[in-house]
Amino acid sequence: MNDRYDPGYGGDQYEVVGYDEYGRPVYQQVQAQQTQQQAYDPYAQQGQQHQQGYGYDPYGTAGQQPAQPYDYGTGPQQPAPAYGYDPYGSGQGAPHDPYGHAPADAAGAGAQPRVAEQTAQQAQQAQQAAHIPQQAGPAEGERTPDREYHTEQFAFVEEPDGDSEDVIDWLKFTENRTERREEARRRARSRVIALVVVLALAAVGGVGYLWYAGKLPGLSSGDSATGTTTATGAQKRDVIVVHLHDTKGGGTATALLVDNTTTKRGTTVLLPNSLALTSDDGSTTTLAKSVEDDGSDGTRDALDTVLGTDIQGTWRLDTPYLQNLVDLVGNIDVDTNTDVPDPAAKKKGAAPLVNKGQDQTLSGKMAVAYATYRAPGEAGNAQLERFGQVMQGVLRKLSSDPQAATITIQTLNQILDPSLTDKDLGTFLAGLSDLAKGGDYKTELLPVQSDGTLSAQTGAGIVKNVLGGTAKSPDKDAAVSVSVQNATGVKDNTGKARVVLLNGGFTFLEGGTAGAQATSKVVYGDAADKANAVEVAKTLGLPASSVTKGRLSGSADVSVVLGQDYKPSSD
């Protein structure tokens, strides 16, 4: 043990003369108090009384010599003395002081070396003890003679526990993991809520779109004539009117190309030539005569008035340009409904140019022949429907790219209406081509009554649902309506009769052509119209005997069949 002398214990007095290299005090014995130290030796008698028996005095008070310090590795170690063993060979050695003090009877001169020697030994022991765990002794001046210790005499040093860091880390990990779980739950709830909101908005938007497009059950207007359901409401439509001019056989065919950008559907609306229009001079005329007489602008304005539409442009498509267009797109496929003879054939019974059947591939020449063909005795709408088939076939083969479609139109070298440029027409046709390829395209025939007017059923169907307009036929009460059917065998006689009747104040309605008949007929259905029928006969230069009462197939007031006896006033 690394004990040092307590100046207040045992009576010996020392004074501090310095400190060693370890910071420990070095004492010097006070000579004036040696006598008192020798006078009082509390262990002297005790050592002599117990010399017998075991003979071991733990305090070395039996006059023994000072014990040699124990060497911890600096030299050979001395064996520990057994009980009763006197290492000095006599039982009267100097008394052993466990604190390293000099014996009380030592001379003052010898005390000084012993203190220095003891200080050196203590330094050596302190160096050796650095490698040996030792318990800190009590502070100097706090020992009591009876070796009693108190709690306040000790300084408790809290040794760091190696496991405490692990415990703290574990607590932090547990706390962090719990927080992460809670945060994950919160994020999951937020995502679920956001998903529900998005789905709800999508559902509302979808229902709103269906309502806006008129596709909700019970909210759509159906076309009973065609069996289709067409969207209604405030929709955006792009409309162009196309007139096919047969440069060889004569005559025209008219159709409206409609792109409904709201419902993403395209439609070709075929307009019969007998459709009643109001001409520029306010008189009633037909679509066919309006195209020939009033031209593009006049016809377009008249169609807007009757159908309540807003036509953006007019495309005049002569048959040579139609042939080139079909060749440019690489032929078309059409389900033909009749055989078309070859106009260039010189023999009877020659093979037809176009065969009847499904998926017939038509070249440009074949497409023109099929679009303008009208068999003997057929109504004028039969040829119009074939033209509609050819137009839809062209749209399916045309490029859906606006730039490529524009190049195709430019290649035709047409002179278009000033209101319709190559780029506008190409872009418009490209949009219709995309709809035609996707199956969102159809062809509709506008139902027209025999007098050329539109019925209420027609107005509620195609005009309202497809064109988004309102039917408004010319007022029939303004003049007597006359339906004229040409049976003279001369095509131009229809136009000549029209001019005469319009000049006479009548409303002209084209009734088509029929097989050649020798005599003309003027038929009225109501007795009140007999006088009007007689006036019509006079206007056309027909005899009064041609006027007869009969059954009218249409809504015209008077029906006329021009026979071979009809002589136009211009001849």
C-alpha positions in Angstrom: 0.0 0.0 0.0 1.1 3.5 -0.7 0.7 4.9 2.8 2.2 8.2 4.0 2.6 9.6 7.5 -0.2 11.4 9.1 1.3 14.3 11.1 -1.6 14.1 13.5 -1.3 10.5 14.3 1.3 8.8 16.7 2.7 12.0 18.0 5.6 12.5 15.6 5.8 16.0 14.0 7.1 16.6 10.5 7.2 19.5 8.2 6.9 19.6 4.5 10.2 20.4 2.8 9.2 19.9 -0.8 7.5 17.6 -3.3 8.8 14.7 -5.3 8.4 14.2 -9.1 4.9 12.8 -8.6 3.7 15.8 -6.7 3.8 14.1 -3.3 4.9 16.1 -0.2 8.4 15.3 1.4 8.4 15.6 5.2 11.2 16.4 7.6 11.0 15.4 11.3 10.8 18.2 13.8 13.6 17.5 16.4 12.0 19.3 19.2 9.2 16.7 19.4 11.4 13.5 19.4 11.3 13.2 23.2 7.5 13.2 23.2 7.5 10.6 20.4 9.8 8.3 22.4 7.8 8.7 25.5 4.6 7.5 24.0 4.5 4.2 22.1 1.1 2.7 22.1 2.3 -0.4 20.5 5.4 -1.2 22.6 3.8 -3.1 25.4 1.4 -4.8 23.1 4.3 -6.2 21.1 6.1 -7.5 24.2 3.0 -9.1 25.7 2.2 -11.0 22.5 5.8 -12.1 21.7 4.9 -15.5 22.9 2.6 -17.8 21.0 2.5 -16.9 17.3 5.1 -14.2 18.0 3.9 -12.0 15.1 3.4 -8.3 15.6 1.5 -6.9 12.7 2.7 -3.4 13.5 6.3 -4.3 14.2 6.4 -2.6 17.6 8.7 -5.1 19.3 11.8 -3.2 18.6 12.3 -4.6 15.2 14.3 -3.0 12.4 12.3 -1.2 9.7 10.9 -3.5 7.1 12.4 -3.5 3.7 10.1 -2.3 1.0 8.6 -5.0 -1.2 10.1 -5.0 -4.7 7.5 -5.4 -7.5 9.8 -6.5 -10.3 12.9 -4.3 -9.8 14.9 -7.0 -8.1 14.6 -10.5 -6.5 11.7 -10.7 -4.2 12.2 -11.7 -0.5 10.0 -14.5 0.8 7.2 -13.3 3.1 8.1 -13.9 6.8 6.2 -16.7 8.4 4.4 -16.3 11.7 7.0 -15.7 14.5 9.8 -15.1 12.1 12.1 -12.2 12.9 13.9 -11.2 9.8 16.6 -9.3 11.7 17.6 -12.4 13.8 16.6 -10.9 17.1 13.3 -10.1 18.6 14.3 -6.5 19.5 14.6 -4.9 16.1 13.3 -1.5 15.4 9.5 -1.3 15.5 7.9 -1.5 12.0 5.8 1.5 11.1 3.4 0.7 8.3 3.4 4.4 7.2 7.2 4.5 6.8 8.0 6.7 9.9 11.2 6.4 11.6 11.2 4.7 15.0 10.6 6.9 18.0 14.0 6.1 19.6 16.0 6.9 16.5 18.5 9.7 16.6 17.6 12.9 14.9 20.6 12.6 12.7 19.4 9.3 11.3 15.9 10.3 10.7 16.7 12.5 7.8 18.2 9.8 5.6 15.5 7.5 6.4 12.9 10.0 5.2 14.7 10.5 2.0 15.1 6.8 1.5 11.5 6.3 2.2 10.5 9.0 -0.3 12.5 7.2 -3.0 10.9 3.9 -2.1 7.4 5.5 -2.3 8.3 6.9 -5.8 9.4 3.5 -6.9 6.2 1.9 -5.5 4.0 4.5 -7.2 5.6 3.8 -10.6 5.0 0.1 -10.1 1.5 0.6 -8.8 0.6 2.4 -12.1 0.1 -1.1 -13.6 -1.8 -2.5 -10.6 -5.4 -1.4 -9.9 -5.5 0.2 -6.5 -8.2 1.6 -4.3 -7.7 5.2 -3.5 -7.0 5.8 0.2 -8.6 8.4 2.4 -7.5 11.9 2.1 -4.7 13.2 4.4 -5.9 14.2 7.8 -9.1 12.2 7.6 -8.0 9.0 9.4 -9.0 8.4 12.9 -7.0 6.2 15.4 -9.7 3.6 15.4 -9.7 3.3 11.6 -13.4 4.4 11.2 -14.4 5.7 7.8 -17.3 7.9 6.8 -19.2 8.2 3.6 -18.2 11.8 3.1 -14.6 10.7 3.1 -14.9 8.9 -0.2 -15.2 10.4 -3.7 -17.3 8.1 -5.9 -16.3 8.1 -9.5 -19.0 7.0 -11.9 -17.3 4.6 -14.2 -18.7 4.6 -17.8 -20.7 1.5 -18.5 -19.9 0.1 -21.9 -23.5 -1.2 -22.2 -25.0 2.2 -21.5 -24.2 3.4 -25.1 -25.8 0.3 -26.5 -28.9 0.9 -24.4 -29.1 4.5 -25.5 -28.6 3.5 -29.1 -31.3 0.8 -28.8 -33.7 3.3 -27.3 -33.0 5.8 -30.1 -33.4 3.1 -32.7 -36.7 2.0 -31.1 -37.9 5.5 -30.9 -36.8 6.3 -34.5 -38.4 3.1 -35.8 -41.7 4.0 -34.1 -41.6 7.5 -35.5 -40.8 6.1 -39.0 -43.8 3.7 -38.7 -46.1 6.5 -37.7 -44.7 8.7 -40.5 -45.2 5.9 -43.0 -48.8 5.4 -41.8 -49.4 9.2 -42.2 -48.0 9.1 -45.7 -50.1 6.1 -46.6 -53.2 7.8 -45.3 -52.3 10.9 -47.3 -51.8 8.9 -50.4 -55.1 7.1 -50.0 -56.9 10.4 -49.4 -55.3 11.9 -52.5 -56.2 8.8 -54.6 -59.8 9.0 -53.5 -59.9 12.7 -54.3 -58.4 12.1 -57.8 -60.8 9.2 -58.5 -63.7 11.3 -57.4 -62.6 14.2 -59.6 -62.1 11.8 -62.5 -65.5 10.3 -62.0 -67.1 13.7 -61.9 -65.2 14.9 -64.9 -66.1 11.7 -66.9 -69.8 12.1 -66.0 -69.6 15.8 -66.9 -68.0 15.0 -70.3 -70.6 12.4 -71.0 -73.3 14.9 -70.1 -71.7 17.6 -72.2 -71.3 15.2 -75.1 -74.9 14.0 -74.7 -73.8 10.4 -74.2 -75.5 9.7 -70.9 -78.4 7.2 -71.1 -81.6 9.1 -71.5 -79.9 12.4 -72.3 -79.0 11.7 -75.9 -81.0 12.5 -79.0 -81.5 9.6 -81.3 -81.9 9.8 -85.0 -84.8 7.5 -85.8 -84.2 7.6 -89.5 -80.7 6.2 -89.3 -80.9 4.3 -86.0 -77.9 6.1 -84.6 -77.3 8.2 -81.5 -75.7 11.5 -82.1 -74.3 13.9 -79.5 -76.0 17.2 -78.9 -75.1 20.3 -77.1 -72.7 23.1 -77.6 -70.1 21.4 -79.8 -67.4 22.7 -82.1 -67.7 21.5 -85.7 -65.6 22.3 -88.8 -67.7 22.0 -92.0 -66.6 22.2 -95.6 -68.8 21.7 -98.7 -67.5 19.7 -101.6 -69.0 19.8 -105.1 -68.1 17.1 -107.5 -68.4 18.3 -111.2 -68.6 15.7 -113.9 -66.7 17.3 -116.7 -67.7 14.7 -119.2 -71.2 13.6 -118.4 -72.4 16.8 -116.8 -74.1 17.3 -113.5 -72.9 17.8 -109.9 -73.0 16.0 -106.6 -72.7 17.8 -103.3 -71.7 16.7 -99.8 -70.8 18.3 -96.5 -67.6 17.1 -94.7 -68.1 17.5 -91.0 -65.4 17.2 -88.3 -67.0 17.3 -84.8 -63.9 18.2 -82.7 -65.9 17.9 -79.5 -67.1 14.3 -79.9 -64.2 13.2 -82.1 -66.5 12.0 -84.9 -66.5 12.7 -88.6 -69.5 12.6 -91.0 -70.1 13.0 -94.7 -73.6 14.4 -95.2 -74.9 13.8 -98.7 -77.2 16.6 -100.0 -79.7 15.7 -102.7 -79.8 18.0 -105.7 -83.5 18.5 -105.2 -82.9 20.3 -101.9 -84.8 23.6 -102.0 -82.8 26.7 -101.5 -83.4 30.4 -101.8 -81.4 32.0 -104.6 -79.7 35.4 -104.6 -82.8 37.1 -106.1 -85.0 35.7 -103.3 -86.7 33.1 -105.5 -86.8 29.4 -104.6 -84.3 27.1 -106.5 -82.7 23.7 -106.1 -79.2 22.8 -105.0 -78.2 21.6 -108.4 -79.3 24.8 -110.1 -77.7 26.9 -107.4 -74.3 25.3 -108.0 -74.6 25.9 -111.7 -76.0 29.4 -111.5 -75.0 31.0 -108.3 -71.6 29.4 -108.0 -69.8 28.5 -104.8 -70.4 31.6 -102.7 -74.1 31.8 -103.4 -74.7 28.1 -102.8 -72.7 28.2 -99.5 -74.8 31.1 -98.2 -78.0 29.4 -99.3 -77.0 26.2 -97.5 -76.2 28.1 -94.3 -79.6 29.6 -94.4 -81.5 26.4 -94.9 -79.5 24.2 -92.6 -78.4 26.7 -90.0 -74.8 25.8 -90.4 -71.5 27.7 -90.7 -69.6 26.4 -93.6 -65.9 27.5 -93.6 -65.1 26.8 -97.2 -66.0 25.3 -100.5 -64.0 22.6 -102.3 -64.7 22.2 -106.0 -63.6 18.8 -107.0 -63.7 18.2 -110.8 -63.6 14.5 -111.9 -60.0 14.8 -113.3 -58.8 15.9 -109.9 -60.7 13.2 -108.2 -59.0 10.6 -110.4 -55.6 12.1 -109.6 -56.3 12.2 -105.9 -57.2 8.5 -105.8 -54.0 7.6 -107.7 -52.0 9.7 -105.3 -53.2 7.9 -102.2 -52.6 4.5 -103.8 -56.1 3.4 -104.9 -59.0 2.9 -102.6 -61.2 -0.1 -101.4 -65.0 0.2 -101.7 -67.9 -2.2 -101.3 -69.5 -1.5 -104.7 -73.3 -2.0 -105.1 -73.4 -2.3 -108.9 -71.4 -3.1 -112.0 -70.2 -0.1 -113.8 -69.6 -0.4 -117.6 -66.5 0.9 -119.1 -67.2 4.2 -120.9 -64.4 3.6 -123.3 -65.7 0.1 -124.4 -66.9 0.0 -128.0 -68.6 -3.3 -127.9 -71.7 -4.3 -126.0 -71.3 -7.0 -123.4 -67.7 -5.9 -122.7 -66.4 -6.6 -119.2 -67.4 -3.9 -116.7 -64.9 -1.4 -115.5 -66.0 -1.8 -111.9 -67.4 -5.1 -110.6 -70.0 -5.4 -107.9 -68.7 -6.8 -104.6 -67.0 -6.2 -101.3 -63.5 -4.7 -100.9 -63.2 -3.8 -104.5 -59.9 -2.0 -105.2 -60.5 1.0 -107.4 -58.0 3.0 -109.3 -58.5 6.7 -110.0 -60.3 6.0 -113.3 -62.5 3.3 -111.7 -63.3 5.6 -108.7 -64.5 8.4 -111.0 -66.6 6.0 -113.0 -68.2 4.6 -109.9 -68.8 8.0 -108.2 -70.6 9.4 -111.3 -72.5 6.4 -112.4 -76.4 6.4 -112.4 -78.1 3.4 -113.9 -81.2 4.0 -116.1 -84.4 4.5 -114.0 -82.4 5.0 -110.8 -83.1 7.9 -108.5 -80.6 10.7 -108.3 -79.7 9.7 -104.7 -78.2 6.4 -105.9 -75.4 8.2 -107.7 -75.0 10.5 -104.7 -74.5 7.6 -102.3 -71.7 6.1 -104.6 -69.9 9.5 -104.4 -70.1 9.3 -100.6 -68.5 5.8 -100.7 -65.6 7.1 -102.8 -65.0 10.1 -100.5 -64.8 7.9 -97.4 -62.5 5.5 -99.2 -60.2 8.4 -100.1 -60.2 9.6 -96.5 -59.2 6.2 -95.2 -56.1 6.1 -97.6 -55.1 9.8 -97.1 -52.3 10.5 -94.7 -53.3 11.5 -91.1 -50.3 13.8 -91.0 -51.4 17.4 -91.8 -48.1 18.2 -93.5 -48.2 15.1 -95.7 -51.9 15.6 -96.5 -51.2 19.2 -97.5 -48.4 18.1 -99.9 -51.0 15.7 -101.5 -53.4 18.5 -102.0 -50.7 20.8 -103.4 -49.7 18.0 -105.9 -53.2 18.2 -107.4 -52.5 21.8 -108.6 -56.1 22.8 -108.0 -57.3 26.3 -108.0 -59.2 26.4 -104.7 -61.8 28.8 -103.4 -60.0 31.8 -101.9 -61.4 31.1 -98.5 -59.8 27.6 -98.5 -56.0 27.3 -98.8 -54.0 24.2 -99.5 -52.8 24.1 -95.9 -56.3 24.5 -94.5 -57.7 21.8 -96.7 -54.9 19.4 -96.1 -55.1 19.8 -92.3 -58.8 19.4 -92.4 -58.7 16.3 -94.5 -55.9 14.8 -92.3 -58.2 15.1 -89.2 -61.0 13.4 -91.0 -58.6 10.7 -92.2 -57.6 9.9 -88.7 -61.3 9.5 -87.7 -62.0 7.4 -90.8 -59.1 5.0 -90.0 -60.3 4.7 -86.4 -63.8 3.8 -87.3 -65.3 7.1 -86.0 -66.6 8.1 -89.4 -69.9 7.6 -91.2 -71.8 8.7 -94.2 -75.4 10.1 -93.9 -78.0 11.0 -96.6 -80.0 14.1 -95.8 -83.7 13.1 -96.2 -85.5 15.6 -98.4 -89.1 15.6 -99.3 -90.3 15.5 -102.9 -90.8 19.2 -102.9 -87.2 19.7 -101.8 -88.1 20.8 -98.2 -86.9 19.4 -95.0 -89.3 17.6 -92.7 -89.4 18.0 -88.9 -88.0 14.6 -88.5 -85.0 15.6 -90.7 -84.5 18.8 -88.7 -84.4 16.9 -85.4 -82.1 14.3 -86.8 -79.1 15.0 -89.1 -79.5 18.8 -89.2 -79.6 19.2 -85.4 -77.4 16.4 -84.2 -74.8 16.1 -87.0 -74.7 19.7 -88.3 -75.8 21.4 -85.1 -78.2 23.6 -87.0 -81.9 24.3 -87.4 -83.8 23.3 -90.6 -85.4 26.2 -92.3 -86.8 25.5 -95.7 -88.1 28.2 -98.0 -91.7 29.3 -97.4 -93.9 27.2 -99.7 -96.8 29.6 -99.2 -95.0 32.3 -101.0 -95.5 30.6 -104.4 -97.0 27.5 -105.9 -94.4 24.7 -105.8 -94.0 22.7 -109.0 -92.1 19.4 -109.2 -90.7 18.7 -112.7 -89.6 15.3 -113.9 -87.8 15.1 -117.2 -89.0 12.4 -119.6 -88.1 14.1 -122.9 -84.8 12.3 -123.3 -83.0 15.6 -123.4 -81.2 16.5 -120.2 -81.1 20.2 -120.7 -84.9 20.5 -120.9 -85.0 20.3 -117.1 -83.0 23.5 -116.7 -85.0 25.3 -119.4 -88.3 24.4 -117.7 -86.9 25.6 -114.4 -86.1 29.1 -115.8 -89.5 29.5 -117.3 -91.3 28.5 -114.1 -89.2 30.7 -111.9 -89.8 33.6 -114.2 -93.5 32.9 -113.9 -93.4 33.2 -110.1 -93.5 29.5 -109.3 -91.2 27.5 -107.0 -89.3 24.9 -109.0 -88.6 21.5 -107.5 -86.5 19.0 -109.4 -88.1 15.6 -109.7 -85.3 13.9 -111.6 -85.5 12.0 -114.9 -87.6 9.2 -116.2 -87.9 7.0 -119.3 -88.9 8.8 -122.5 -92.6 9.5 -122.8 -94.5 10.9 -125.8 -96.8 13.4 -124.0 -96.5 15.6 -121.0 -98.7 15.6 -117.9 -99.6 18.3 -115.4 -101.1 16.8 -112.3 -102.8 18.4 -109.3 -104.1 16.7 -106.2 -106.5 19.2 -104.6 -109.3 20.8 -106.5 -108.2 24.2 -105.2 -104.9 23.7 -107.2 -106.6 23.1 -110.5 -106.3 26.7 -111.5 -102.6 26.7 -110.6 -102.1 23.5 -112.7 -103.7 25.2 -115.7 -101.4 28.2 -115.2 -98.3 26.0 -115.0 -99.3 24.3 -118.3 -99.7 27.7 -120.0 -96.3 28.8 -118.6 -94.6 25.7 -120.0 -96.4 25.9 -123.4 -98.3 22.7 -122.8 -101.9 22.2 -124.0 -104.8 22.4 -121.5 -105.5 18.7 -122.1 -102.3 17.8 -120.3 -103.8 19.0 -117.0 -105.4 16.2 -115.0 -106.3 15.4 -111.4 -104.2 12.7 -109.8 -102.3 11.5 -106.8 -99.1 13.4 -105.9 -96.2 11.5 -104.4 -94.6 14.5 -102.8 -95.6 17.7 -101.1 -95.5 19.9 -104.3 -98.7 21.6 -105.2 -98.4 20.6 -108.9 -96.4 17.8 -110.5 -95.2 18.0 -114.1 -93.8 15.2 -116.3 -92.2 16.6 -119.4 -92.7 14.5 -122.5 -91.3 14.6 -125.9 -94.0 17.0 -126.9 -92.5 19.7 -124.7 -90.9 22.4 -126.7 -88.8 24.8 -124.7 -89.6 28.5 -125.3 -86.0 29.2 -126.2 -86.1 26.8 -129.2 
